[in-house]
Amino acid sequence: MNARRLELIAPAGLPRIRRDDDLASLIAPFGLQNHDVVVLAQKIVSKAEGRLFRLSDVIPSEKAVELGRQVDKDPRLVELILRESTEIVRAVRGVLIVQHRLGFVMANAGVDASNVDDPEQVLLLPADPDGSARRLRARLKELVGVEVGVIINDSWGRAWRMGTVGAAIGAAGLPGLIDMRGQPDMNGRLLRVTEIGHADEIAAAASLLMGQAAERRPVVILRGLGPPARDGNAAELVRPRQMDLFR
C-alpha cells in the first residue's frame, strides 16, 4: 500500500505587518508550488487591511456600558464587539459569546488585543475574510504563476471541548466543506451524514506550527493535498440557524 504524505512548512523572516502591506508579495519568495495551500494567521490579514482600532477613539453606548458592567469588560471593547455582532448568545462574568455579522458564533466577535503592538489598540476580523482569501489567491497567481488555495486562520474555543484550535474564517481555491453523503464506507454502506470541515482541518494542522504566542510564524504552507475537488469558501462552514440545536 502506498503511503500518503502531507508537508507543513512555516517560513521564517516575515516582517511585522503594517497597514496596506502587500502580503502576497511577502509570501511570493517562499517557493510556492501548484496546489499548495497557503494558510495565513487572521491577525496579519487584519493588520494589512487596517482593522486596528484605538480604544480611546471609541464612545461606548449605554448598552455597551451596561453589558460591560455585567461581563466585567471595558465598555469601549464591548462597543466594538456589539458593532461586529448580530446577536448576544451568552453573557456572564468574563465571557461574552456573540454571533458575528459573518455568522460565526464566537467569543468577543474576534476582537482581540494579543500580538498588537499598541496596548491601546485592538484588532477586528477582516471585513470579508473570504474576499480577502480570493484576492490573496489571485495576487499570488499573478506574482508566482501557480494555483494555490488560501485559508485565513483564527484561533477558536469550542463548545464541547477545552482549548483553542485553528479554524478557517476565510478560504479560496479549495472547498470549505466536503460532502461525503452517498459515498460508500469500507463495507459498502452509504454514508448518510458525513460532511468534512476540510478548511478547518487544514487550519488546525497549520496552527501546530503557527503557535499562539511569540512564535512569529504567521504563514504556513501545506503541500501534498493535490488538486482541490472544487473552489469554495469558509462561509459554507457556518451552521444555518435552523440546524443549530443548542440555541
N, C-alpha and C positions, 0 to 999 in steps of 0.2 A: 504494500500500500504506500502510495506517495505521501510524504509529509507535506503539510501546508505551513506556510511561514508568513508572519507579519513582522515588519520592522518599524520601530518608532525612533525618530531622530529629533533631538532637541538642540538646535544650533545655539551657540553662544555668541555674544557680542552685539546683540541688538541694542541700540542706544535707548535712552529714556525717550518715550514717545511724547510729542507735543502736538498741540492743535494744528491741523492741516498737514501733518506729516503724511507722505505717500507710503503707506505700509507695504504695498506691493513692490515698490522699488527697493525697499529694505529687505524683503524676502527673496527677491529675484536671484541674488547671488548664491542661494543655498543649494543650487544644483537640482532643481525640481525635474521630475520625470513624468511622462504621461501616466495618468490615473493615480498619481499621488493624491493624498488628502492633506490639505493644509489646515491645521487647527490653530486658531488664534484665541488668546485669552480675551474675554469681553472687555477688560479694562483698557487694553491698548487700542481697541477699536473705538471705545467711548472717548478716550483721550484725544485720538486723532480727529474725531468728529465734534470735538468741543462740547462734550456733555458734562463738563465740570461746572459746579455751581457754588458760589460763595455764600455761606450761611448768613453772613451779615447783610446780604442783599435780599434776603427772603423775609417777607412780612407774613407772619402766621395768621390764619383766620381764627375766628372764635372756636370753630370745630377743631382745628389743629391744636389750639391751646388746651381745650378740654380733653381731647384724646391723648395729648402728650402727658397731661397730668395722670391720666388713667394708666398708661403703659410705661410711665417714667422715662420718657424720651424728650429730647429737645423739641419744642413745638415747631421750630423752623425746619427741622428734619422731617417731622410729621407732615408739615405742609407740603413739602416736596413729594413725600410718599403718597399723599392724597391726590396730588396733581397727576401722578403717574398711574393711579388706580381707578378701577370702576366699582369696586366693592370691598368692604372690610369683611374678611372671613372670620377672623379671630383676633380679639384684643384683650390681653391680660397683662399684668405687670411684666415688663421686659420682653414681651412678644407682640408683634403686630404682623399678622398674616393677611395679605390682601390678594385680590385678583388684579393683576397688572392689566393695563389697557390693551396689551397684546394677547391677553388670555391666560398667561401664566399665573398659577397660584403659588405665591412665594412670600418669603419674609421681606418686609420693608420695601416692596416693589423693586428690589435690586439696588436701591440707593445705598451706597457704601463709601466708607472713608479709608479702607485699608489700601495700602500702596498708593496713596495720594500724597503728594509731596507737601502740600499746604494743609495744616491741621484745621483750617477754617473752611476748607472746601470738601465737597462730597461729589461722587461720580454717579451718574444715572446710566441706565442701559442705553444702548443705541436706539435712536428713534424708530428705526426699521431694520432690525438685525438681518432678516432675510434679504432685504435690499442691499445692505452692506456686504453680505456674502456674495451676492450676484456681481456687484461692482468690483470687488476684490478679485473674483474669479476672472472676469473679463479683462481686468488690468494685467493680471498675471499672464493670461494668454497673449496679450499684446506685447508684453516685455520678454517673455521666455519662449512663447510659441508652443506650449504644451497644454493639454487639457487636464485640469485638476479639479478636485472637489474642494470646497471651502466650508469649514464649520467654525462658528463663533461659540466659544465655550464659557459657561459660567458655572460657579460652584453653588449647588443647591443642597439644602436639607431635604429629608424625605419623611413622609407622614408616618410610615410604619417601621422605619429603621433609624438607628443612631448614625451620626456622622454625615459629612457632606461628600458629594460626588460631582464629577463633571457632568453637565447637561448642555445639550445643544439649544441655543436660543436663536441661532441663525444658521442657515445651510443653503448651499447651492451646488449643483453638479453631481448630486447623489440623492437617493431617497432619504427622507427623514424617517419614514415608516415603511417596513416591508411586510406586505400582507401574505402570510403563508396559508391562509384558509383555502381548503380544497386540495392542498398538496398531500401526498401520502407520507406516512411515517415509515420506519424501517420494516414494519409488518404490513404495510399496505393500507392501514386505516387512514382515512382522510382527516386532516387537521380541521377543527371546527372554529377555534377561537384565536389561534396563534397569530399575533402581529408583533413584529420585532421593532423595537425602538433603535433602528440602525444608527442614526446620527448620535443618539445619546450614548450608545455603546462605544462609538469612536471617541466621543468627547471624554468619557470616563477613562478610557485607556490613555488618552493624551494627558490627562490630569496627573497620572503617575509620574510623568517627567516634568510637567509644568510646576507642580507643587502649589502650596498655598501661602507661602510666606516670602522669604527673601531669595528664592532660587533664581529669579530673573531668567526664566526660560518660558517666555510668553508665546512662543511659536513652536509647534510640534508638527513634524511631517510623518504621516503614516504611509507606508509603502507596502504593496503586496496584495491589496484587495482585488485588483484587476478592474476591468471596465465596470462602471455602475449599471445597475439594472435600468435606471431611468433618472431623469433630473427630478428634483423635489425641493422641499424646504423644511424648516423647523416648525412652521405653523401647523403642519399636519400631525404633529405630536401632541398638540393641545387637545385634551379630552373635552368633547362637547358637554355643555352644561346638563343636557338631558340624560347623559350617560354617567354623570357624577353621582354615585350612590351615597356619598358621605357629606353632602351639603343639603 
